[in-house]
């Protein structure tokens, strides 16, 4: 085929696509991973409105990716991250920002801590009393598992850890008498107590910035700007309000990288980010 004929054919194809006579290329897919603090089914349900919202703003399909637990979640992304969007805790957010050049666009408002609790029927007031006792917890590198490890640093004086998949499972193990204590996000402790649960707080971790939504450096800057604006203004439109309602928050706030700076040290200390 000579060059003149190629030019004519390419021009005809372009005209046909512009006129809608030929199908346009499929929209790119944004793969969005979400930290496994809920069951996989619940995670998909809770975050579907957000996925739809991001798809509408970006003009790209958004696929939600879930994991059974933090071990699977971390292994999937640590060495060859396949995702474009991740919604994650402060430790992993800082790791990606510092090591992989990710950009945090918005976050859940405020700070969060993790509390080691017992029931009022079998109260404990010092972690020393829980050596050898059953504690329900997500396993490291989940924040609750890492903070629990910090509370019991002596390798010869350890509790018996009962691994769970979600914080709700940890709380259920405690209230059903299958564990002597549980470490769960402090907001979940407050929610449970407001619902009538009688819990005693043994120890609470330091506060860390709440969950952030971050994007890969592969995402175009113009798309990043659109997403940031849409997230921070989510409370001002019906689609955004549906997202916030599903997530159980009032709004998103800016995710300044300095808020997370240094927090990947927790992962380093537990040999998850060496």
C-alpha positions in Angstrom: 0.0 0.0 0.0 1.5 3.4 -1.0 1.7 6.3 1.3 -1.0 8.3 -0.5 -3.5 5.5 -0.1 -2.6 5.1 3.6 -3.3 8.8 4.2 -6.7 8.6 2.4 -7.7 5.5 4.4 -6.6 6.9 7.7 -8.5 10.1 7.0 -11.7 8.2 6.1 -11.4 6.2 9.4 -11.0 9.4 11.4 -14.1 11.0 9.7 -16.1 7.9 10.4 -15.2 7.8 14.1 -16.0 11.5 14.5 -19.4 10.9 12.9 -20.1 8.0 15.2 -20.0 5.4 12.4 -17.2 3.4 14.1 -17.0 2.6 17.8 -14.6 4.7 19.8 -11.9 3.0 21.9 -13.0 1.7 25.2 -12.4 4.0 28.2 -9.4 3.2 30.3 -9.9 1.3 33.5 -8.8 2.7 36.9 -8.1 -0.2 39.4 -9.1 0.9 42.9 -7.9 -1.1 45.9 -9.4 -0.7 49.4 -7.8 -1.7 52.6 -9.5 -4.8 54.1 -11.0 -3.4 57.3 -14.4 -4.8 56.2 -15.4 -8.1 54.6 -14.9 -8.2 50.9 -18.6 -8.2 50.2 -19.3 -5.2 52.5 -16.3 -3.3 51.1 -17.7 -3.6 47.5 -21.1 -2.4 48.7 -19.8 0.5 50.7 -17.4 1.8 48.1 -19.5 1.2 45.0 -21.0 4.8 45.1 -17.5 6.2 45.3 -16.3 4.1 42.4 -19.3 5.3 40.4 -18.6 8.9 41.4 -14.9 8.7 40.4 -15.9 7.0 37.1 -18.3 9.8 36.3 -15.8 12.5 37.1 -12.8 10.9 35.3 -14.7 9.4 32.4 -13.0 6.1 33.0 -14.3 2.8 34.3 -13.4 2.1 37.9 -12.9 -1.5 39.1 -13.0 -2.2 42.9 -10.3 -4.7 44.2 -10.7 -6.3 47.6 -8.5 -8.6 49.7 -9.2 -11.2 52.3 -6.8 -9.8 54.8 -3.9 -7.3 55.2 -1.3 -10.0 54.4 -2.8 -10.7 51.0 -3.4 -7.0 50.5 0.2 -6.0 51.2 1.8 -8.8 49.2 -0.3 -7.8 46.1 0.9 -4.3 46.0 4.3 -4.1 47.8 6.7 -5.0 44.9 4.7 -4.4 41.7 1.7 -2.2 42.5 -1.0 -2.9 40.0 -3.5 -0.2 41.1 -4.1 3.4 40.2 -6.2 4.4 43.2 -5.9 3.1 46.8 -7.9 4.0 49.9 -5.7 3.2 52.9 -4.5 3.8 56.4 -1.7 6.2 57.3 1.2 3.7 57.4 0.7 2.5 53.8 -0.2 6.0 52.6 3.1 7.4 53.8 5.0 4.4 52.3 3.5 5.0 48.8 4.0 8.8 49.0 7.6 8.4 50.0 8.8 5.3 48.2 6.6 5.3 45.1 5.7 8.9 44.4 1.9 8.5 45.0 -0.2 11.6 45.6 -2.9 11.7 48.3 -5.9 13.7 47.1 -8.3 13.6 50.1 -8.9 12.0 53.4 -11.5 11.1 55.9 -11.7 14.0 58.4 -9.7 13.9 61.6 -7.5 11.4 63.4 -8.0 7.8 64.5 -6.5 5.6 67.3 -6.9 2.0 68.3 -8.0 0.8 71.7 -7.4 -2.4 73.5 -10.6 -3.2 75.3 -12.2 -5.8 77.6 -15.7 -6.3 78.8 -17.0 -4.7 82.0 -17.8 -8.3 83.2 -14.0 -9.2 83.1 -12.3 -5.8 83.3 -8.5 -5.4 82.9 -6.7 -2.2 83.7 -3.1 -3.0 82.7 -1.7 -4.8 79.6 0.4 -6.9 82.0 -2.8 -8.7 83.1 -3.3 -9.9 79.5 0.0 -11.8 79.1 -1.0 -15.3 78.1 -4.6 -14.2 77.6 -6.6 -14.3 74.4 -6.7 -11.1 72.4 -8.7 -10.8 69.2 -6.9 -8.7 66.5 -6.2 -8.2 62.9 -2.7 -9.3 62.2 0.2 -7.0 61.1 0.6 -5.1 58.9 -2.9 -4.0 59.9 -2.6 -0.9 62.2 -4.4 -2.7 65.0 -2.0 -5.6 64.8 1.1 -3.3 64.7 -0.1 -1.2 67.7 -0.9 -4.4 69.6 2.7 -5.5 69.0 3.9 -2.2 70.4 1.9 -2.8 73.6 3.7 -6.2 74.1 7.3 -5.7 73.3 8.8 -8.4 75.6 9.0 -11.6 73.4 8.7 -13.7 76.6 5.5 -12.0 77.8 3.0 -12.2 75.0 -0.7 -12.7 74.8 -2.3 -15.4 72.7 -3.4 -13.7 69.5 -6.7 -14.8 67.9 -6.4 -13.6 64.2 -9.6 -12.0 62.8 -10.5 -10.6 59.4 -12.3 -7.5 60.4 -12.5 -5.2 63.5 -16.1 -6.1 63.9 -15.1 -9.8 64.1 -12.6 -8.9 66.9 -15.3 -7.1 68.8 -17.7 -10.0 68.4 -15.1 -12.5 69.6 -14.8 -10.3 72.8 -18.5 -9.8 73.4 -19.2 -13.5 72.9 -16.6 -14.5 75.4 -14.3 -16.2 72.8 -11.5 -13.7 73.6 -10.4 -11.9 76.8 -9.7 -8.6 75.0 -9.8 -7.1 71.5 -7.9 -4.2 69.8 -10.2 -2.2 67.5 -10.5 1.3 66.1 -11.5 3.7 68.9 -14.5 5.0 66.9 -15.8 1.4 66.8 -15.4 1.2 70.6 -17.5 4.4 70.9 -20.1 3.2 68.5 -20.4 -0.1 70.4 -20.8 1.6 73.7 -23.4 3.9 72.4 -25.3 0.8 71.3 -25.1 -0.5 74.9 -21.9 -2.6 75.0 -20.1 -2.3 78.3 -16.4 -2.1 77.5 -13.4 -1.1 79.5 -10.4 0.5 77.7 -7.1 -1.0 78.8 -4.8 1.1 76.5 -5.2 3.4 73.5 -2.6 3.9 70.8 -1.4 7.3 69.5 -3.6 9.0 67.1 -2.7 8.9 63.4 -4.3 10.7 60.4 -7.4 9.0 59.1 -7.8 7.0 55.9 -6.7 8.7 52.7 -7.5 8.3 49.0 -4.3 8.3 46.9 -3.5 7.9 43.3 -0.6 6.5 41.3 1.8 9.0 39.6 0.6 7.3 36.4 -2.6 9.2 36.7 -2.7 12.4 34.5 -2.4 15.6 36.5 -5.6 17.0 34.9 -7.5 13.9 36.1 -6.0 14.2 39.6 -7.2 17.8 39.8 -10.7 16.8 38.7 -10.8 14.1 41.3 -9.5 16.2 44.1 -12.1 18.9 43.4 -14.9 16.4 43.2 -13.9 14.7 46.4 -13.5 17.9 48.4 -16.8 19.2 47.1 -18.7 15.9 47.5 -21.0 17.4 50.1 -22.2 20.0 47.6 -23.9 17.7 45.1 -26.3 14.7 45.2 -23.9 12.1 43.8 -21.2 13.2 46.2 -23.7 13.2 49.1 -24.6 9.6 48.3 -20.9 8.7 48.5 -20.5 10.3 51.9 -23.6 8.6 53.2 -22.4 5.2 52.1 -19.0 5.8 53.8 -20.6 7.2 56.9 -18.7 10.5 56.9 -19.8 14.2 56.5 -17.1 15.3 54.0 -13.6 14.7 52.7 -10.8 17.0 53.7 -7.4 17.8 52.0 -4.7 15.1 52.5 -1.5 17.1 53.1 1.4 14.6 52.7 3.1 16.2 55.7 0.3 14.7 57.9 1.5 11.2 57.0 5.2 11.9 56.8 7.3 9.4 58.9 4.5 7.0 59.6 5.8 4.3 57.4 8.4 3.8 60.2 5.8 1.6 61.9 6.0 -0.8 58.8 9.8 -0.6 58.9 9.9 -1.5 62.6 7.9 -4.6 61.9 10.0 -5.5 58.8 7.2 -4.9 56.4 8.9 -2.1 54.5 12.6 -2.7 54.6 
